[in-house]
Amino acid sequence: MDAQNRWWGLVADCWPSVRKYPTKLPFFSDFNQGFWKHYFSDGNEVCSIPWSNISCQNLQPFLRLESAPRQGALKCEVSDECPVYRGGACLKFFGSFDEASYCLTTLYETNIEIVRPFDVIYSIKSKTDSSLSFLLKMRHKSSVNHVLLDATDSFDEVVNHPMPGVVLVRPEVPVQEFQGWTLLKYKVENSGKLEAIMAVSCSSKQRVSGFIENMETLKDTHNNQQSSSWTGNILKQNNNPIMPLTSLVPYEAYIGHISMSAPHEHDFNREGAFEMPFEISNVCWKEASGKRLVNLKLTWMLKASLVSEIMHFNVSVQNENGNNFLPLGVAMVEAFYVYEFEVAEECHTLTFLLQIMYKCGCLWPINQCPTVDLLIT
C-alpha cells in the first residue's frame, strides 16, 4: 500500500485536477481527487487506510463564489474531513455571515442539451442553522429559466406566486437518510441547454421565498463571452446599503455527491448481467519477512449490452471474521490483479466481492453483488 501511494503521489504531481465541463448525461461526481485517507459508502466508513489511485478522479468543481454575503465570509473546498458520503471526500461549505444574505457558488459550468425529463440526486448534510439548495441555469431558445431544487418547508408559500423564469422543484418522497446524510431526488421537467449547476447557501432562518423574490437581478451574460460570471450582483439584498446589519451566524454544510441522469438510466436488471462468472485464477503463495502473502487474478465478463453503461468496478475482500469488506481497488476493465496481499495465519477463507458502479453513480447493493471465495488450506 505504501509503495502504491508513493507511485500515485508522483503521478498526481504531473496530473492536474480534472476540470472539463459536463457535456452529456449521465453525469456523476463524488468529488474524488484520486487519493484520501479513508473510504466511505452511503455514509458508512468502509476503511481508514490511506489510498491513492488518480485514475479514479471524478470531475472537479469550480467552487466560484458568485455572490458573497454582506457581512462575514463563506468558503467552499473539497475536504477529506468527516463527514463523507461516498469515496474519500466531500464539498464543505463553511464560514459565518449575516442572516439576511444568500450566497451563490458555481459548482459546474455545463453544456448539456436536455431533451427529456431528467433526475437530479444529491446528498447533503448540514448544521441546524444552515440551509443549502441547488440552482440550475437552463436556456431554451432565447429565454432562460432558473430551476431551484429546494427541500425546505417554505415550498408552499411561493408555489402559488410564480415568477417568470423561475421554476421551483419539490423533492420526491420518501426522502432517504443515511448516517445523518439526506439523500434528495428531484425530477426536472424542463428542456433546453443546461448551462450551470450552483449551490445556494443561507441561514436556516431565511426562507426560499426570499431568494425567489430577489432573483429578478439575475444577469444573463450569454452575449458576453468574456465574462466568467453570469450572475453579476445576483442578489440585490446583498448590495442594499439601507438594509440593517445583523449579527453573524455560523454556517456549515456538506455535499456528498451529485448525479444527473435520465430516469431509466438508474433502473437496472441485475439478473443475468454476467456473460462469464466472477472467478479466481493464477493463485500464488509466498512467505516474506514472516508474512503469508498471496497473488491472484480476478476475472469476469459482463454482457456486451451493459458495458457502455459502466463507469468502473469496485473490488473488495473480506475474511471469515470480518464485518466489512476492505476495498482493494477499482477496475476499469474486466480483470483485477491482487499482488502480495497479506493473509493472517488464522484466516481460512478470503471472500472477494465485485461491485458495479454505473455512469449515473448508482452502485449495486452489497447483498446483490457477486462474490467468490478463496479457500486456504
Secondary structure, 3 states (H helix, E strand, C coil): CHHHHHHHHHHHHCCCCCCCCCCCCCEEECCCCCEECCEEECCEEEECCCEECHHHCCCCCCCEEEECCCCEEEEEEEECCCCCCCECCEEEEEEEEECCCEEEEEEEEEEEEECCCEEEEEEEEECCCEEEEEEEEEEECCEEEEEEECCCCCHHHHHCCCCCCEEEECCCCCCEEECCEEEEEEEECCCEEEEEEEEEEEECCCCHHHHHHCHHHCCCCCCCCCCCCCCCCCCHHHHCCCCCCCCEEEEEEEEEEEEEECHHHHCCCCCCCEEEEEEEEEEEEEEECCEEEEEEEEEEEECHHHHCCEEEEEEEEEECCCCCCEEEEEECCCEEEEEEEECCCCCCEEEEEEEEEECCCCECCHHHCCEEEEECC
